Amino acid sequence: MASFMKKIECIIRAEKLKDLTSALIKIGAGGMTVSEVRGFGVQNQRPDNFLFVHKNKIEIYAIDSQVKAIISTILMYCSTGNPGDGKIVVLPMDDCIRISSGKRKNRAILLTRGKEKCAD
């Protein structure tokens, strides 16, 4: 069974968050969750005391038709071309339920001013 909803997770440099957030709002991303995280990548050089680098993790729920624009926006605003820019992961979702209304699937993701933008 094909999934028509995706969860997009990305790890980005903390200083890129403000500009990325504004850009995602402009392209119509319905919302996002941001967490402050620490970690390390596959770079060959790490400090001797093995400090973890501070990053932001963003989680976005989207329908298939939004995924390409969201990924392009993340790449445009977060890529410096240097190691440590982060990662983007796209995962299939079986269901999504808006707790306040009980709406499911696409209806839980795409709401504007209380009116549905699309049907399941």
CORCOR-V737553 format. One record per residue. N is the residue number from 1. RES is the residue in three letters. PSI is psi in degrees with one decimal (none if undefined). Layout:
[[N/RES/PSI] [N/RES/PSI]]
This chain:
[[1/MET/127.2] [2/ALA/142.7] [3/SER/134.6] [4/PHE/6.0] [5/MET/148.5] [6/LYS/152.3] [7/LYS/123.2] [8/ILE/121.8] [9/GLU/136.8] [10/CYS/148.4] [11/ILE/124.4] [12/ILE/164.3] [13/ARG/137.1] [14/ALA/-35.6] [15/GLU/-9.7] [16/LYS/-9.2] [17/LEU/-47.1] [18/LYS/-50.3] [19/ASP/-39.5] [20/LEU/-44.2] [21/THR/-47.6] [22/SER/-42.8] [23/ALA/-40.5] [24/LEU/-36.8] [25/ILE/-41.8] [26/LYS/-32.7] [27/ILE/0.3] [28/GLY/18.4] [29/ALA/132.5] [30/GLY/-17.3] [31/GLY/170.2] [32/MET/157.8] [33/THR/135.2] [34/VAL/132.7] [35/SER/142.0] [36/GLU/125.8] [37/VAL/165.8] [38/ARG/146.4] [39/GLY/-169.5] [40/PHE/156.4] [41/GLY/-152.7] [42/VAL/11.9] [43/GLN/143.4] [44/ASN/-24.8] [45/GLN/120.8] [46/ARG/150.6] [47/PRO/151.0] [48/ASP/-34.6] [49/ASN/5.9] [50/PHE/51.9] [51/LEU/139.2] [52/PHE/143.3] [53/VAL/136.9] [54/HIS/129.4] [55/LYS/176.1] [56/ASN/137.0] [57/LYS/128.2] [58/ILE/135.2] [59/GLU/128.6] [60/ILE/132.4] [61/TYR/131.1] [62/ALA/159.2] [63/ILE/160.7] [64/ASP/-39.7] [65/SER/-14.4] [66/GLN/-18.9] [67/VAL/-47.7] [68/LYS/-44.9] [69/ALA/-38.7] [70/ILE/-45.8] [71/ILE/-44.1] [72/SER/-39.9] [73/THR/-43.6] [74/ILE/-46.4] [75/LEU/-42.1] [76/MET/-41.9] [77/TYR/-15.9] [78/CYS/-11.1] [79/SER/123.0] [80/THR/-11.5] [81/GLY/4.2] [82/ASN/154.8] [83/PRO/145.9] [84/GLY/2.8] [85/ASP/-25.5] [86/GLY/-163.2] [87/LYS/156.2] [88/ILE/132.7] [89/VAL/134.9] [90/VAL/122.8] [91/LEU/141.8] [92/PRO/149.8] [93/MET/134.6] [94/ASP/-34.5] [95/ASP/161.0] [96/CYS/131.4] [97/ILE/125.0] [98/ARG/117.2] [99/ILE/-40.2] [100/SER/-31.6] [101/SER/-15.7] [102/GLY/0.9] [103/LYS/146.5] [104/ARG/161.3] [105/LYS/-133.4] [106/ASN/-34.8] [107/ARG/-26.2] [108/ALA/-24.0] [109/ILE/-42.5] [110/LEU/85.1] [111/LEU/134.9] [112/THR/120.1] [113/ARG/38.2] [114/GLY/-2.2] [115/LYS/138.4] [116/GLU/139.2] [117/LYS/-20.5] [118/CYS/163.4] [119/ALA/165.6] [120/ASP/none]]
